[in-house]
Amino acid sequence: MDDWDVLTEATIDAIRIESTKQEIRIDVTCRWEGEKRRQIVAQGVDDFVVDDMRLLNIIDRAARLDASGGQETETARRLFFMMRGREPDTSDLQWPVLQEKLDRIRTGALFFMELEPVYGATVLVLAERVQLLAIEG
């Protein structure tokens, strides 16, 4: 996730979902780049959740969640929350569907991203590709 630090304290301006294309577009305004606008584009979306959306949503950080090394348990916990809408019990982390998705994250077939809020929405995206693009104008 190159250059994703520009999203610190950015505001989420719009979220567009195109379910037939399996695509999500999130428009943000970056505070530390002279109010430049960016768009997060997720393609080949496998799953997506927005929790606690408000009129004003400020990003603390964008994190790519990995399924290897020391991050595996936290990634499994966040992935389970996205899939089931609740925190997992220890036994839930062995769920075969969850393990299959973790394997796909581990191999790079899926990209798992979290936008953590200072205020407002937490956004979780599981997709084949995620890009950060500049919006002209």
N, C-alpha and C positions, 0 to 999 in steps of 0.2 A: 504494500500500500504506500507507494511513493507520494509524498506531498500531501498526505491526508491531515497533517498537523494544521493546515490552514482552516480546518473546520472547527478548531477550538473557539468557542463562544460565537459560532455562526448561528443564525436563526434558520429554522425550517420554515420556508415560505409556502410550499405546496408539495403534495404527494399525489402522483398520478399512477393509477394501476391500470394496465392493459392486460387483462387476464387471458384474452385469446392469443396474445403474443408472448405471454409469460414474461412480462416486462414491467418494471417499476422505475419511475423517475421521481427523484426527490430534489426540489429546487431549494437552494440555501443562499443566504447572503453572508459573506465572510467579513467579520468586523475588522480583522487585522490586515486586510488587503484593500483598504479604501472602499469598502462596501461592494466589492466585486461579487458578482453572482456566479455560482457554480451549480452543476447538476450531477447528482449521483445517479448513474444508470446501471440497473441490475437487469441482466438478461438471462434467460433460461432459469427463471425463478422456480425453486423447488418449494419454498415456504417463506412466509413473511408475516410479521406481526408488529403492530404499533400499540404500545401500552401507555395509557395516561396522556393522550393527546390533549393539548390545550390551545387556546388562541395564540399564545406566545410559547414557543418551544426553542430553548437554547441548548446547543450541543456543548458538552464538556470535552468529549473526545470521541474519535472514531477508532474502533479497535477491530483488528482482524483476529478472530478466535481460531486457534490452531488445535489440532487433535494429536499433537505429539509433545514429548517432553513433559515439562511441569504444568502445562496448560490443559492437559486432557480432561481432568476432573471438572474444572471450571467450565470448559467448553461443553462437556456432556451435560452439566447442570443447566447451562443457558439454552442449549439445544432442546433439552427435554421441556423446559419452560415454554419455549416457542411452540413446540409440537403439542403439548398437553395443557398449557395454561396454568400450571401449578409447579411448585418446587418439587423435585423428585425425592423419594425415599431412596435409601441405599440400594434396595433391590430393583428399583426402577432403572438404574443406570446399566443394568444387564439386559434390558429390553432389546430384542433382536433388531427391530426397526431402527432404534437409536444407534445401535452398534454399526449397522449398515451405513447410516448417514455419516457417522464418525469416520468410518473407513474411507468414504468418498472425500471427506474433508482432508484426511491424512494424505491421500494420493493426489490431491489437487484437483479432483474432478468437480468438487464443490467449494465455494468460497463462503465463509460464514463471517458476517460483519455485524457489529453492534455500534449504534450511535447512543452513547451514554449521555444523559441530560444533566445540565446544571439545573434546569427547570423544564418541566413538561415531559414530552414523549421520549420513551425508550423505543428505539427502532431496531429490530432484528431482521436480517435478510440472509437467506440461504439460496445461493444462485450459482450458476456455472461461471458467470463473468460479472464483475463489478468494476465500473470505471468512474473516475471523477473528471468531468469535462467543464470547460469554461463556457459561460453563456454570454454571447455577444450582445452588446447594447446596453 
